[in-house]
């Protein structure tokens, strides 16, 4: 049986339909759905261009070659448009984009944090003329 593969869409970050692996919005040569990266449990990868305008490239030696589809390893250099990276670096982008974990119930809460069980106390102010709290 072949190893299980995870498949991700790679593209420029956008708020409408974000890709699985989002490169920064400033990378304008990367399409919103630029390529597809599939990763096997053994670390082997397959990169497939999704009809991008600026192309997907694989480096062999010092030369970049445009590729519609290519098998590679996690640390092989690739280029999406003018954005140079590796599959491993793209996968780290996914981890950075994950939401932070929810706080544990026993964790201390910030005093101003609201919760369903928290009722806001009225704010008091000091009268400047008398110094009394109102």
C-alpha positions in Angstrom: 0.0 0.0 0.0 1.5 3.5 -0.9 2.2 5.9 1.9 -0.6 8.4 2.8 -0.2 11.8 1.3 -1.4 15.2 2.4 -2.4 17.6 -0.4 -2.2 21.4 0.0 -3.1 24.3 -2.3 -0.3 26.8 -2.4 -1.0 30.5 -3.2 -0.9 34.1 -2.3 -2.8 34.9 0.9 -6.2 36.4 0.3 -9.1 36.9 2.7 -11.8 35.5 0.5 -10.7 31.9 0.1 -7.3 31.5 1.7 -5.1 28.6 0.3 -3.8 25.8 2.6 -0.3 27.2 2.3 -0.4 31.0 2.0 2.6 33.0 0.9 2.6 36.7 1.9 0.2 39.0 -0.1 3.2 41.1 -1.1 4.4 38.2 -3.3 2.4 39.5 -6.3 4.0 37.0 -8.8 2.4 34.1 -6.9 -1.2 33.3 -7.9 -4.1 32.9 -5.4 -4.2 29.2 -6.4 -0.7 28.8 -7.8 0.3 25.1 -7.2 -0.6 22.0 -5.4 1.9 20.3 -3.0 1.4 16.7 -1.9 3.6 15.3 0.8 4.0 11.7 1.8 4.8 10.4 5.2 8.4 9.5 4.1 9.1 13.2 3.2 8.8 12.8 -0.6 6.8 15.6 -2.3 5.0 16.2 -5.6 4.5 19.7 -6.9 1.9 20.5 -9.6 1.3 23.9 -11.2 -2.4 24.8 -11.3 -2.2 26.9 -14.5 -0.4 29.8 -12.8 0.4 32.9 -15.0 4.0 33.3 -13.7 4.9 29.6 -13.5 6.3 27.1 -11.1 10.1 26.3 -11.3 12.4 23.6 -10.1 16.1 24.3 -9.7 18.6 21.8 -11.0 22.1 23.0 -10.4 22.2 26.8 -11.1 19.4 26.7 -13.6 15.6 27.1 -13.0 13.4 25.0 -15.2 9.6 25.6 -15.6 7.7 22.5 -14.5 4.0 21.6 -14.8 4.6 18.7 -12.4 7.7 17.5 -10.4 8.7 15.0 -7.7 11.1 16.4 -5.1 12.2 16.3 -1.5 11.2 18.7 1.3 14.4 20.7 1.0 14.6 21.0 -2.8 14.5 24.7 -4.0 11.4 25.7 -5.9 10.2 29.0 -7.3 6.6 30.1 -7.5 6.6 33.1 -9.9 9.6 35.1 -8.4 9.1 33.7 -4.8 11.9 31.2 -4.0 11.3 28.7 -1.2 11.3 25.0 -0.4 8.4 22.6 0.3 9.6 22.5 4.0 9.4 26.3 4.3 5.9 26.3 2.7 4.7 23.7 5.3 6.1 26.0 8.1 3.8 28.8 6.7 0.8 26.5 7.4 1.9 26.0 11.0 2.3 29.7 11.5 -1.2 30.4 10.2 -2.9 28.0 12.6 -4.9 29.7 15.3 -3.4 29.8 18.8 -4.6 27.0 21.2 -7.6 27.8 23.4 -6.7 28.7 27.0 -7.0 25.9 29.5 -9.8 26.2 32.0 -7.3 26.5 35.0 -5.2 29.1 33.3 -5.2 32.5 34.9 -7.3 35.0 33.0 -6.4 38.7 32.4 -8.6 40.8 34.8 -10.1 42.7 31.9 -10.9 39.6 29.8 -14.6 38.9 29.5 -16.1 35.5 29.8 -19.7 34.3 30.1 -19.4 34.2 33.9 -17.8 37.6 34.1 -19.9 40.6 35.0 -18.5 44.1 34.3 -18.1 46.2 37.4 -19.0 49.9 37.1 -16.0 52.1 36.7 -15.6 54.6 39.6 -14.0 57.9 39.3 -12.5 60.3 41.8 -14.1 63.7 42.2 -11.3 66.2 41.5 -12.7 68.8 43.9 -13.3 66.6 47.0 -11.1 63.6 46.3 -14.0 61.2 47.0 -14.7 58.2 44.9 -18.1 58.5 43.1 
